[in-house]
Amino acid sequence: MNKSTTIAIDLAKSSFQVCKLVGNHVATEKPFSKAKLKSWLLKQPPCTVVMESCATSHFWGRFCQSIGHEVILIAPKNVSPFRTNQKTDKNDAMAIAVAAKQPNVHFIAVKSVRAQSLQSVDKMRQHLVDTITATSNMIRALIAEFGIDIPRGTSAFGKQIPLVLEDAENGLPDIVREQISTMYWLYQDLIEKKEKITKQLNNEIQQQPECRALTAIEGVGNVNALALYLAIGENGGNFKNGREASACIGLTPKQYSTGGKTVLLGIGKKFACKRIRANLIQGALAFVRAVDRREPKTTKEAWVKGLIERAGLRRAAVALANKTVRTAWSMLNHHQPYRLPETV
């Protein structure tokens, strides 16, 4: 493989800008259609192909790997500092090529078809969850304008809405009542579809050996196991070590260093995979609360118990979630099952 040759591709829906560098010399710099890009890549000798990690990047990554190229995916935020002049496809492709040659740029592993499929189904499940929440919030807000309040929680919502629709003397106008009924049936249909897709996804997760192994970690269920598997990479390939994975998810303290002095500022609120982090902390919090109510049975539970006494429940949960990510990276990277902690 000719590693001195780099092909940078600025991905799009129909027009793809290519910048081919041989050493530091620009050999090719022009746009291609999808069909012509495939044909052109097939004619190139094996080399390094670089793309931003964005829509369709994993598809193109798998295609390039199948014809013998080495593929590098870079996060868009690591490419923009190297863009010069105006934002054009040509300048973007050159920036991608330059970013790939930097020593400290973080690369992302190409997902397999299996991993991509699981991620796609999980995205659809999450979309249904978000739509269910949005629909219930809209119904609550609309009927509140007519003086009808519903207690918090999905259980109360499911019980109260039929009663509201049946009560002809609650002041809800007929035209609104009719459409609230339509929205409520939509809400129930969404819940049914969400439960169906969740059941299917759970079955698929249990058939994936890596995900099934991750569920053995304390505070990790099917949702968190899949999230860790996708975020860390099938072989831990998205990160060099567990600390790097935990930092990317947002579970390590931010650092401010100057003059040889380092100050830890707590976990970041902006730069993180917020949904994954929230789910991991919630799972860890459930385990931490269980340990807090009884005597520790293992060395890990004793460690958690000590954290609770020193820092409180929530900080202990964050520390446990941090440890969970590092453990998951080690399991995926070394292809080993979870080793249960020793008993006290």
C-alpha positions in Angstrom: 0.0 0.0 0.0 1.3 3.4 -1.0 1.0 5.4 2.2 2.6 8.5 0.7 -0.5 8.9 -1.5 -3.6 10.3 0.2 -7.0 10.7 -1.4 -9.3 13.1 0.5 -13.0 13.1 -0.4 -15.5 15.8 0.5 -18.7 13.8 0.7 -22.1 15.1 -0.5 -25.3 13.7 -2.0 -24.5 13.8 -5.7 -21.2 15.7 -6.2 -18.0 14.6 -4.5 -14.9 16.7 -4.5 -11.6 14.8 -4.6 -8.1 16.0 -3.6 -5.3 13.5 -4.3 -2.0 14.2 -2.7 1.2 12.4 -3.7 3.5 13.3 -0.9 2.9 17.1 -0.7 2.1 17.5 -4.4 -1.6 17.8 -5.6 -2.1 15.2 -8.3 -5.8 15.4 -8.7 -8.3 18.0 -7.7 -11.8 17.8 -9.3 -15.4 16.8 -8.6 -17.0 13.5 -9.4 -20.5 12.1 -9.6 -21.2 9.0 -7.4 -20.8 6.5 -10.3 -17.7 8.1 -11.7 -16.1 8.3 -8.2 -16.6 4.6 -7.7 -15.1 3.9 -11.1 -12.1 6.2 -10.4 -11.4 4.7 -7.0 -11.3 1.2 -8.5 -8.6 2.3 -10.8 -6.4 3.8 -8.1 -3.6 1.7 -6.5 -4.1 0.9 -2.8 -3.5 4.1 -0.8 -5.0 6.0 2.1 -8.5 7.4 1.6 -9.6 10.2 4.1 -13.2 11.5 4.7 -15.1 13.4 7.3 -17.2 11.2 9.6 -20.6 12.4 8.3 -23.6 11.1 6.4 -22.6 8.1 4.1 -19.0 8.1 5.3 -19.3 4.5 6.6 -20.8 3.3 3.3 -17.9 4.9 1.4 -15.4 3.6 4.0 -16.6 0.0 3.6 -16.5 0.4 -0.2 -12.9 1.7 -0.2 -11.8 -1.0 2.2 -13.4 -3.7 0.0 -11.1 -2.6 -3.0 -7.9 -2.5 -0.9 -7.6 1.1 0.4 -6.9 2.1 3.9 -9.7 4.3 5.2 -9.5 7.2 7.8 -12.5 9.0 9.1 -12.0 12.3 10.8 -14.6 14.3 12.9 -15.6 17.5 11.1 -14.6 19.7 14.1 -11.0 18.5 13.5 -11.0 19.4 9.9 -12.3 23.0 10.0 -9.1 24.5 11.6 -7.2 23.5 8.5 -9.5 25.1 6.0 -8.1 28.2 4.3 -9.9 31.0 2.6 -13.6 30.5 1.8 -15.7 27.5 2.5 -15.9 25.6 -0.8 -15.8 21.9 -1.7 -12.3 22.3 -3.1 -11.0 23.9 0.1 -12.9 21.4 2.3 -11.2 18.5 0.4 -7.8 20.0 0.8 -8.5 20.6 4.6 -9.4 17.0 5.0 -6.1 15.9 3.3 -4.1 18.2 5.6 -5.9 17.2 8.8 -5.2 13.5 8.1 -1.4 14.2 8.2 -1.5 15.9 11.7 0.0 13.7 14.5 -2.7 14.3 17.1 -5.9 14.2 15.1 -8.4 11.6 16.4 -9.6 9.0 13.8 -12.9 7.1 13.8 -13.2 3.4 12.9 -15.4 2.4 10.0 -18.6 0.6 11.1 -19.5 -2.8 9.8 -22.9 -3.4 8.1 -24.0 -5.2 11.3 -23.1 -2.3 13.6 -24.6 0.2 11.1 -27.8 -1.8 11.1 -28.0 -1.8 14.9 -27.3 1.9 15.1 -30.0 2.6 12.5 -32.7 0.7 14.4 -31.7 2.3 17.6 -32.0 5.8 16.0 -35.5 4.9 14.9 -36.4 3.7 18.4 -35.1 6.9 19.9 -37.0 8.9 17.3 -40.2 7.2 18.4 -39.4 7.9 22.1 -38.8 11.6 21.3 -42.0 11.8 19.3 -44.0 10.1 22.1 -42.7 12.7 24.6 -43.4 15.6 22.2 -46.9 14.4 21.5 -47.8 14.0 25.2 -46.3 17.3 26.1 -48.3 19.0 23.3 -51.6 17.4 24.5 -50.8 18.4 28.1 -50.1 22.0 27.1 -53.2 22.4 24.9 -55.7 21.1 27.4 -54.0 23.1 30.2 -55.1 26.3 28.3 -58.7 25.2 29.1 -57.9 24.7 32.8 -57.4 21.0 32.7 -54.2 19.8 34.4 -52.8 16.2 34.3 -50.3 14.9 36.9 -46.8 14.1 35.8 -45.8 10.7 34.4 -46.8 8.5 31.6 -49.0 6.3 33.7 -51.1 9.3 34.9 -51.3 10.6 31.3 -52.6 7.3 30.0 -55.3 7.1 32.7 -56.4 10.7 32.7 -56.8 11.5 29.0 -59.7 9.1 28.4 -61.4 10.6 31.4 -60.9 14.1 30.1 -62.3 13.1 26.7 -65.4 11.5 28.3 -66.2 14.4 30.6 -68.6 16.6 28.6 -68.7 19.2 31.4 -65.0 20.1 31.7 -65.2 23.1 29.4 -63.1 21.5 26.6 -64.6 22.7 23.2 -65.9 19.9 20.9 -63.5 20.8 18.1 -60.5 20.6 20.4 -61.9 17.4 22.0 -62.1 15.7 18.6 -58.5 16.5 17.7 -57.1 15.7 21.2 -58.7 12.3 20.7 -56.9 11.9 17.4 -53.6 12.9 19.0 -54.2 10.4 21.8 -54.8 7.6 19.4 -51.6 8.6 17.6 -49.8 8.6 21.0 -51.0 5.1 21.7 -50.0 3.9 18.2 -46.5 5.3 18.7 -46.1 3.5 22.0 -47.1 0.2 20.3 -44.6 0.8 17.6 -41.9 1.7 20.1 -42.4 -1.4 22.1 -42.3 -3.6 19.0 -39.0 -2.0 17.7 -37.5 -2.2 21.3 -38.3 -5.9 21.5 -36.8 -6.6 18.1 -33.7 -4.5 19.0 -33.2 -6.3 22.4 -33.3 -9.6 20.6 -30.7 -8.4 18.1 -28.5 -7.0 20.9 -28.5 -10.4 22.7 -27.4 -12.1 19.5 -24.4 -9.7 19.2 -21.6 -11.3 21.4 -19.9 -8.0 22.2 -23.2 -6.3 23.4 -24.2 -9.4 25.3 -20.9 -9.4 27.1 -21.2 -5.7 28.0 -24.5 -6.3 29.8 -22.6 -8.1 32.5 -21.1 -4.8 33.7 -23.0 -3.2 36.7 -25.5 -0.6 35.6 -25.4 -1.6 31.9 -28.5 -2.9 30.2 -29.3 -3.5 26.5 -29.5 0.2 25.6 -26.2 1.1 27.3 -24.5 -2.0 25.9 -25.4 -1.0 22.4 -24.4 2.6 23.0 -21.0 1.6 24.3 -20.5 -0.9 21.5 -21.2 1.8 18.8 -19.4 4.6 20.5 -16.2 2.8 21.3 -16.0 0.7 18.1 -16.3 -3.0 17.5 -12.7 -3.6 18.6 -12.3 -0.5 20.6 -10.9 1.0 17.4 -12.4 4.5 17.9 -10.0 5.2 20.8 -6.4 4.5 21.8 -7.4 3.7 25.4 -10.2 3.7 27.9 -9.5 7.1 29.2 -9.7 8.6 25.7 -13.1 6.9 25.3 -14.4 8.2 28.6 -13.2 11.7 27.8 -15.0 11.7 24.5 -18.3 10.6 26.1 -17.8 13.4 28.7 -17.2 11.5 31.9 -13.7 12.7 32.8 -13.0 16.1 34.4 -12.0 19.0 32.2 -8.5 20.3 32.8 -7.1 23.8 32.8 -3.3 23.8 32.8 -0.9 26.7 32.9 2.6 27.2 34.2 2.9 23.5 35.2 -0.3 23.7 37.3 -3.4 21.6 36.5 -6.8 22.5 37.8 -9.7 20.0 37.4 -13.0 21.7 36.6 -15.6 18.9 36.7 -17.2 17.1 33.7 -18.0 19.3 30.7 -21.5 20.2 29.8 -21.0 21.1 26.1 -18.4 18.8 24.7 -19.8 15.3 25.3 -22.0 12.5 23.9 -24.9 13.8 26.1 -27.4 11.1 25.5 -24.9 8.2 26.1 -23.5 10.0 29.2 -27.0 10.6 30.7 -28.0 6.9 30.2 -24.7 5.6 31.6 -25.0 7.9 34.7 -28.7 6.8 35.2 -27.7 3.1 35.0 -24.8 3.7 37.4 -27.0 5.7 39.8 -29.4 2.7 40.0 -26.5 0.5 41.0 -25.1 3.0 43.4 -28.4 3.5 45.2 -28.8 -0.3 45.6 -25.3 -0.5 47.2 -26.0 2.4 49.5 -28.9 0.5 51.1 -26.9 -2.6 52.0 -23.5 -3.8 53.0 -21.0 -4.2 50.1 -20.6 -7.8 48.8 -17.6 -7.3 46.4 -14.5 -5.2 46.2 -16.1 -3.0 43.6 -19.2 -2.4 45.8 -16.8 -1.5 48.7 -15.1 1.0 46.4 -18.5 2.5 45.4 -19.5 2.6 49.1 -16.4 4.6 50.0 -17.1 7.0 47.1 -20.7 7.5 48.4 -19.4 8.4 51.9 -16.8 10.8 50.5 -18.5 12.5 47.6 -22.2 11.6 47.7 -24.5 9.4 45.5 -24.4 11.4 42.2 -20.6 11.9 42.1 -20.2 8.2 42.9 -22.5 7.4 39.9 -20.4 9.6 37.6 -17.2 7.9 38.8 -18.8 4.5 38.3 -20.0 5.5 34.8 -16.4 6.6 34.0 -15.1 3.2 35.2 -17.8 1.5 33.1 -16.6 3.1 29.9 -13.0 2.2 30.5 -13.9 -1.4 31.4 -16.0 -1.6 28.2 -13.1 -0.4 26.1 -10.8 -3.0 27.6 -13.3 -5.8 27.0 -13.9 -4.8 23.3 -10.2 -4.1 22.6 -8.9 -7.4 24.2 -12.0 -9.5 23.3 -12.4 -10.6 26.9 -15.5 -11.2 29.0 -16.3 -9.1 32.1 -14.4 -10.4 35.1 -16.6 -10.3 38.1 -15.2 -8.4 41.2 -13.8 -10.4 44.1 -16.1 -11.0 47.0 -15.4 -9.1 50.3 
